Amino acid sequence: MTSGSGILHEEMPVVRPEGIAGLQLWLNLPAREKMCAPKYRDLRQDALGSHKTDDGATLRVIAGSAYGHDGPITDLAARPTFIDIELQPGGKFLIPCDPAQTAFIYLEQGTIDIGPEEHGMNVEGPALAVLGPGTWVELRGKTTARLLFAAAHPLNEPIARYGPFVMNTQAEIEETLHDLRTGRFIRHAPTHV
């Protein structure tokens, strides 16, 4: 979902007896795009495909590319890479990374080593690992592991937030709240992609 101008994000998840599981990633829009036309993409698991590597990893590329496979999400301002990864014990995932990007791994379950074998860092899920700058990311499964790899270029802009709104200044937050109260919040008709 790109909220832009006109989408107020609220959710009321239905709690099932087995509980709720999920992960939400929020990408900030650059200042020049904050009031763009909103859009929603319905992305189903079968649109992602599942790709097994020779190194014992199963990938679902959401955005960006890995091992010759491109993700279906291509039009986000921060040009992110999002890859859903399952590693088997002894499996390996290796990807080039732009040192100008900010990268992290959210390890949902399992145990992995991050970095080269000789000085890797052992991480047990659930955990979030923010990676330092480098040109390669290497992950190795110690047990069966499920994780998300994410990388994107930072916007390097100020952030002001209030409830579901993220703008660049407190004055913009006040203007957004005023627009909401006076019925001028929707500036563009949303599209469904």
C-alpha positions in Angstrom: 0.0 0.0 0.0 1.2 3.5 -0.8 -0.8 5.8 1.4 0.1 9.1 -0.3 -2.8 11.5 0.0 -6.0 10.0 1.0 -5.5 6.7 2.8 -5.8 6.6 6.6 -4.2 3.3 7.7 -6.2 1.5 10.4 -6.4 -2.2 11.0 -8.4 -4.4 13.2 -6.9 -7.9 12.8 -9.2 -10.8 13.5 -7.6 -12.9 16.3 -8.0 -16.6 15.5 -7.7 -19.4 18.2 -4.2 -20.3 16.8 -3.1 -16.6 17.1 -1.9 -14.1 14.6 1.4 -14.1 12.8 2.7 -11.6 10.3 5.2 -8.9 9.6 4.6 -5.3 8.5 7.2 -3.2 6.9 6.6 0.5 6.6 8.7 2.5 4.1 8.7 6.3 4.4 8.0 8.2 1.2 10.4 11.0 0.2 9.0 14.5 0.9 8.4 15.1 -2.8 6.1 12.0 -3.0 4.2 12.3 0.3 1.0 13.7 -1.3 1.1 11.3 -4.3 -2.0 9.4 -5.4 -2.5 6.4 -3.1 -2.5 2.9 -4.4 -3.0 -0.6 -3.1 -1.4 -3.8 -4.5 -2.8 -7.2 -3.6 0.2 -9.5 -3.7 -0.5 -13.1 -3.2 2.1 -15.8 -2.3 1.8 -17.5 -5.8 2.9 -14.2 -7.5 6.2 -14.4 -5.6 7.2 -17.8 -6.7 9.6 -20.0 -4.7 13.2 -20.5 -5.9 15.6 -23.0 -4.5 19.3 -22.3 -4.7 22.1 -24.8 -5.0 23.4 -23.6 -1.6 20.3 -24.8 0.4 18.2 -21.7 0.5 14.6 -21.2 -0.6 13.8 -17.6 -1.7 10.7 -15.6 -2.4 11.8 -12.3 -3.8 9.3 -9.6 -3.0 11.3 -6.5 -4.3 14.7 -6.2 -5.8 16.5 -9.3 -7.2 18.5 -12.3 -6.0 20.0 -15.3 -7.7 18.6 -14.1 -11.1 15.0 -13.7 -9.9 13.2 -10.3 -9.7 10.5 -9.4 -7.3 7.1 -8.2 -8.5 7.3 -4.9 -6.5 9.4 -2.5 -8.6 8.0 1.0 -8.1 8.9 2.0 -4.5 10.9 5.2 -4.0 13.6 3.8 -1.7 14.3 1.0 -4.3 14.2 -1.7 -1.6 15.2 -5.3 -1.7 12.9 -7.6 0.3 13.6 -11.3 0.2 11.8 -14.0 2.3 14.4 -16.7 2.9 14.3 -20.2 4.3 17.7 -21.7 5.1 18.3 -25.4 5.8 21.0 -26.5 8.3 24.3 -25.9 6.4 22.4 -23.8 3.8 23.9 -20.5 2.6 22.6 -17.2 1.2 25.0 -14.8 -0.4 24.0 -11.5 -2.0 25.8 -8.3 -3.1 24.8 -5.2 -1.1 25.3 -1.5 -1.9 27.3 -0.1 1.1 25.2 3.1 0.7 22.1 1.1 1.7 20.8 0.3 5.2 20.2 -3.4 5.5 18.7 -5.7 8.2 17.6 -9.2 8.8 14.6 -10.2 10.7 15.1 -13.8 11.8 11.6 -15.2 12.6 12.8 -18.6 13.7 15.9 -20.8 13.8 19.6 -20.0 14.2 21.9 -18.5 11.6 25.4 -17.2 11.3 25.8 -13.8 9.7 29.1 -13.0 7.9 32.0 -15.1 6.8 32.7 -18.5 8.5 35.9 -17.3 10.1 34.2 -14.4 12.0 30.4 -14.8 11.6 27.9 -13.7 14.3 25.5 -16.3 15.6 21.9 -15.1 15.9 18.9 -17.0 17.3 15.4 -16.1 16.3 13.2 -14.2 16.8 15.7 -11.4 16.4 16.5 -8.3 14.4 20.0 -7.8 13.1 20.9 -4.4 11.6 23.9 -4.9 9.3 26.9 -2.6 9.0 28.0 -1.3 5.6 29.6 -3.8 3.3 29.5 -5.1 -0.3 28.2 -8.7 0.5 25.8 -10.3 2.9 26.5 -13.9 3.8 24.0 -16.0 5.9 24.4 -19.6 6.9 21.8 -21.8 8.5 22.7 -23.5 11.7 19.2 -24.9 12.1 16.2 -24.6 9.8 15.6 -20.9 9.7 13.0 -18.4 8.3 14.0 -14.8 7.8 13.5 -11.6 5.9 16.4 -9.8 4.3 15.7 -6.1 3.7 17.9 -3.3 2.2 17.1 0.2 0.9 18.6 3.6 0.3 18.0 5.9 3.3 16.1 9.1 2.6 18.1 11.2 4.9 15.1 13.4 5.6 13.6 14.5 8.9 10.7 12.5 10.3 7.7 13.8 12.2 5.0 11.3 13.1 1.6 11.2 14.8 -0.6 8.1 14.9 -0.7 6.7 11.3 0.8 9.9 9.8 4.5 10.3 8.9 5.6 13.6 7.5 8.8 15.7 7.5 7.8 18.4 9.9 5.4 18.9 12.8 3.7 21.7 10.7 3.0 19.1 8.0 1.4 16.8 10.6 -0.8 19.7 11.8 -1.8 20.4 8.2 -2.6 16.7 7.6 -4.8 16.6 10.7 -6.5 19.9 9.7 -7.2 18.3 6.2 -8.6 15.2 7.8 -11.0 17.3 10.1 -12.2 19.5 7.2 -12.8 16.8 4.6 -9.8 17.8 2.4 -7.7 14.7 3.2 -8.4 12.9 0.0 -6.7 14.8 -2.8 -6.4 11.9 -5.3 -8.6 8.9 -6.0 -6.9 5.7 -4.9 -6.0 3.0 -7.4 -5.9 -0.7 -7.0 -3.0 -2.4 -8.9 
